[in-house]
Amino acid sequence: MRHDNARSASLSDAGRSPADRQAPPRRRRRLLTPTAPAAALSLVLATPAHATVEWDGDADNGGTAVFASVLCDSPSYVYQPDWGDGRGKIFGFTKAVGSERCEGHGIAGRTLTSGRTYWFGWESMTKTGNAQTVFQWKSWGTGDEHDQNYPVIMKVEDSRLKIWYVAPGEQWISVGSVAWTPATWNKIELGIDAQTSTSGSFALYVNGQLVVDRRNARTWDLKGNVPRWGSYGSTIVDVESVHWVDGLKMGTTRADVD
């Protein structure tokens, strides 16, 4: 697999996480819920004067064609409502009774590589406080083709957003948890320094609050990784789960996905 050598100068600082390297975000005009004050973080390098979005995954930008594929086991489905609230179209990942998943998988037209930082930003809302897995940094391959399966995973359980780092050998390490209110929009910003060794790291902000700053992590599996959004959970096959997602973006800095 090709490795991307075009890393930014700020990545040369060993042991630093995405949280250290990025400026606090600008307030997003469309955010409907109050934001907690972001942690005061010093800049290693000056922040670019304007954001650079590498991928615009908003539902208004081509619908499900923004994903490499959509994985919705029948009778699950993804729909794109416009509720007339100024957001335009959004994704509604509906994991129906009788199925395990409905997810948007990967990024259309892009092959992600190790050795660089990815920032993903989106707004998220679930129908209930038990939507199970709502995000995976999913490894390619099956069985022995991967060591970690999903190095970074987020679940909505018991009205909390829970985040794990899954180390090689499926070792689940809880790294953060924050209250989650159903039927309420939440701003998510996730930065992953994708590394094949334990020099990687990832940081997660929820509504402007730094919730996870995990360092010394292996964040790139044997055949690589891609993001997945939606709802997945073999333990909730007998109940419906709906996860709405708006404003998906990918960039190189936190400011890019603000």
C-alpha positions as CSV (number, residue, x, y, z in Angstrom):
1,M,0.0,0.0,0.0
2,R,1.3,3.4,-0.9
3,H,2.4,5.7,1.9
4,D,1.8,9.4,1.8
5,N,5.0,11.3,2.5
6,A,3.4,14.7,2.2
7,R,2.9,15.2,5.9
8,S,2.7,18.7,7.3
9,A,5.7,20.0,9.2
10,S,3.7,19.9,12.5
11,L,3.6,16.1,12.3
12,S,7.3,16.0,12.9
13,D,6.8,16.6,16.6
14,A,7.0,13.1,18.0
15,G,4.4,12.3,20.7
16,R,2.1,15.1,19.8
17,S,-1.6,14.4,19.2
18,P,-4.0,16.1,16.8
19,A,-5.4,18.0,19.8
20,D,-2.0,19.7,20.3
21,R,-1.6,20.7,16.7
22,Q,-4.9,22.3,15.9
23,A,-6.4,25.7,16.7
24,P,-9.7,26.0,18.6
25,P,-12.5,26.0,16.0
26,R,-14.6,28.9,14.9
27,R,-18.2,28.8,16.0
28,R,-20.3,27.1,13.4
29,R,-23.4,29.2,12.4
30,R,-25.7,26.3,12.0
31,L,-25.0,24.6,15.3
32,L,-28.2,24.4,17.2
33,T,-26.9,23.2,20.6
34,P,-24.7,25.2,23.1
35,T,-21.0,24.4,22.9
36,A,-18.7,23.9,25.9
37,P,-15.5,26.0,25.9
38,A,-12.7,24.3,24.1
39,A,-9.5,23.5,25.9
40,A,-6.9,26.2,25.6
41,L,-4.3,24.6,23.3
42,S,-1.1,26.3,22.0
43,L,-0.3,26.2,18.3
44,V,2.8,24.5,17.0
45,L,2.5,26.2,13.7
46,A,0.4,29.1,12.5
47,T,-3.1,28.1,11.4
48,P,-3.9,28.6,7.7
49,A,-5.9,31.8,7.0
50,H,-8.8,29.8,5.5
51,A,-10.1,26.3,5.8
52,T,-9.3,23.7,3.1
53,V,-12.0,21.0,2.8
54,E,-10.6,17.8,1.1
55,W,-13.9,16.1,1.0
56,D,-17.4,17.5,1.3
57,G,-19.7,14.6,2.3
58,D,-22.8,16.6,2.9
59,A,-26.1,15.0,1.7
60,D,-26.7,18.0,-0.6
61,N,-23.4,17.2,-2.4
62,G,-24.6,14.1,-4.3
63,G,-26.4,12.1,-1.7
64,T,-25.1,8.7,-0.9
65,A,-22.7,9.0,-3.8
66,V,-20.3,10.8,-1.4
67,F,-19.5,7.4,0.2
68,A,-17.5,4.6,-1.4
69,S,-20.5,2.3,-0.6
70,V,-23.6,2.0,1.5
71,L,-23.9,-1.0,3.7
72,C,-27.6,-1.4,4.8
73,D,-28.7,-5.0,5.4
74,S,-32.3,-5.4,4.3
75,P,-34.7,-4.1,5.5
76,S,-32.5,-1.2,6.7
77,Y,-32.2,1.9,4.6
78,V,-30.7,5.3,4.4
79,Y,-32.9,8.3,3.4
80,Q,-32.2,12.0,2.9
81,P,-34.8,14.2,4.4
82,D,-34.9,18.0,4.3
83,W,-36.7,19.3,7.4
84,G,-36.8,22.9,6.4
85,D,-34.5,24.0,9.2
86,G,-31.8,25.5,7.1
87,R,-29.6,22.4,7.0
88,G,-30.8,21.2,3.6
89,K,-30.7,17.4,3.1
90,I,-29.3,15.2,5.8
91,F,-28.6,11.5,6.0
92,G,-30.9,9.3,8.0
93,F,-29.3,5.9,8.6
94,T,-32.1,3.6,9.7
95,K,-31.1,0.2,11.1
96,A,-34.4,-1.6,10.9
97,V,-35.7,-4.4,13.1
98,G,-34.2,-7.6,11.9
99,S,-30.8,-6.3,10.6
100,E,-27.5,-5.4,12.1
101,R,-26.3,-2.3,10.2
102,C,-26.9,0.7,8.0
103,E,-23.7,2.6,7.4
104,G,-22.0,4.9,4.9
105,H,-18.6,3.3,4.2
106,G,-15.5,5.1,3.1
107,I,-15.1,8.2,0.9
108,A,-15.9,8.0,-2.8
109,G,-12.9,8.5,-5.1
110,R,-10.3,8.6,-2.3
111,T,-7.8,6.1,-1.0
112,L,-6.6,7.1,2.4
113,T,-3.0,6.5,3.4
114,S,-0.9,6.2,6.6
115,G,1.6,8.8,7.7
116,R,-0.7,11.8,7.9
117,T,-3.5,13.4,9.9
118,Y,-7.1,13.3,8.9
119,W,-9.8,15.5,10.5
120,F,-13.5,14.5,10.2
121,G,-16.3,16.8,11.2
122,W,-20.1,16.3,11.2
123,E,-23.2,16.8,13.2
124,S,-24.9,13.8,14.7
125,M,-28.3,13.0,16.3
126,T,-29.8,9.7,17.3
127,K,-33.4,8.8,17.8
128,T,-32.7,7.0,21.1
129,G,-30.0,6.8,23.7
130,N,-29.0,3.3,22.5
131,A,-28.0,3.6,18.9
132,Q,-25.0,1.4,19.4
133,T,-22.0,1.9,17.0
134,V,-22.3,5.3,15.3
135,F,-18.8,5.6,14.0
136,Q,-16.0,3.2,13.1
137,W,-12.4,3.8,11.9
138,K,-12.8,0.5,10.1
139,S,-9.9,-1.7,9.0
140,W,-9.9,-3.3,5.6
141,G,-10.0,-7.1,5.3
142,T,-11.4,-9.9,7.4
143,G,-10.0,-12.4,9.9
144,D,-6.2,-12.5,9.8
145,E,-6.1,-9.7,7.3
146,H,-6.4,-7.2,10.1
147,D,-5.0,-6.9,13.7
148,Q,-7.5,-4.3,15.1
149,N,-10.7,-4.4,13.0
150,Y,-11.6,-0.9,14.2
151,P,-8.8,1.1,16.0
152,V,-11.3,3.9,16.8
153,I,-14.9,3.2,17.6
154,M,-17.8,5.3,19.0
155,K,-21.1,4.0,20.5
156,V,-24.2,5.6,21.8
157,E,-25.2,3.5,24.8
158,D,-27.3,4.4,27.9
159,S,-27.5,8.0,26.7
160,R,-23.8,8.4,26.6
161,L,-21.3,8.7,23.7
162,K,-18.6,6.1,24.5
163,I,-15.3,6.0,22.7
164,W,-12.8,3.2,22.6
165,Y,-9.3,2.6,21.3
166,V,-9.1,-1.0,20.0
167,A,-5.5,-2.1,20.2
168,P,-4.1,-5.1,18.2
169,G,-5.6,-8.3,19.2
170,E,-9.1,-6.7,19.8
171,Q,-8.0,-5.2,23.1
172,W,-10.8,-2.7,23.9
173,I,-9.6,0.3,25.9
174,S,-12.1,2.9,27.0
175,V,-10.8,6.4,26.3
176,G,-13.7,8.7,26.8
177,S,-17.4,9.2,27.5
178,V,-19.8,12.1,27.5
179,A,-23.5,12.6,28.0
180,W,-25.7,12.2,24.9
181,T,-29.2,13.5,24.6
182,P,-31.4,11.8,22.0
183,A,-33.1,14.0,19.4
184,T,-30.4,16.7,19.9
185,W,-27.8,17.7,17.4
186,N,-24.2,17.4,18.5
187,K,-21.1,18.7,16.7
188,I,-18.4,16.0,16.3
189,E,-14.7,16.7,15.3
190,L,-12.3,13.8,15.2
191,G,-8.6,14.0,14.3
192,I,-6.7,10.9,13.6
193,D,-2.9,10.8,13.1
194,A,-2.8,7.6,11.0
195,Q,0.3,5.6,12.0
196,T,1.3,1.9,11.6
197,S,3.2,2.0,14.9
198,T,2.1,3.1,18.3
199,S,3.3,6.6,17.5
200,G,-0.2,7.4,16.3
201,S,-2.9,9.3,18.2
202,F,-6.4,10.7,17.9
203,A,-8.5,13.5,19.5
204,L,-12.2,13.9,19.7
205,Y,-14.2,17.1,20.4
206,V,-17.9,17.0,21.1
207,N,-19.7,20.3,21.0
208,G,-16.3,22.1,21.3
209,Q,-15.3,20.1,24.4
210,L,-12.1,17.9,24.2
211,V,-13.4,14.5,25.2
212,V,-10.5,12.2,24.0
213,D,-6.8,12.9,23.6
214,R,-5.3,9.4,23.1
215,R,-1.6,9.1,22.4
216,N,0.7,6.2,21.8
217,A,-1.9,4.5,19.7
218,R,-1.6,2.3,16.5
219,T,-4.2,4.0,14.3
220,W,-3.5,2.3,10.9
221,D,-4.1,-1.5,10.5
222,L,-2.4,-3.9,8.1
223,K,-4.5,-3.1,5.0
224,G,-5.5,0.4,6.0
225,N,-8.6,2.1,7.4
226,V,-11.7,4.0,6.3
227,P,-14.4,5.9,8.2
228,R,-18.0,4.6,8.6
229,W,-21.0,6.5,9.8
230,G,-24.4,5.1,10.7
231,S,-25.8,2.5,13.1
232,Y,-24.4,-0.9,13.7
233,G,-25.1,-3.4,16.5
234,S,-25.7,-7.1,16.6
235,T,-27.0,-6.7,20.1
236,I,-29.9,-4.5,19.0
237,V,-31.2,-6.5,16.1
238,D,-34.7,-6.6,17.6
239,V,-35.0,-2.8,17.8
240,E,-34.9,0.1,15.3
241,S,-32.1,2.5,15.5
242,V,-31.9,5.8,13.6
243,H,-28.8,8.0,13.3
244,W,-29.0,11.3,11.5
245,V,-25.8,12.8,10.1
246,D,-25.3,16.3,8.6
247,G,-22.4,18.3,7.2
248,L,-19.8,15.6,6.8
249,K,-16.3,17.0,6.0
250,M,-12.7,15.9,5.9
251,G,-9.6,18.0,6.0
252,T,-6.1,18.2,7.4
253,T,-6.8,20.5,10.4
254,R,-9.6,20.9,12.9
255,A,-10.3,24.3,11.4
256,D,-11.0,22.6,8.0
257,V,-14.0,20.8,9.4
258,D,-15.4,23.5,11.7
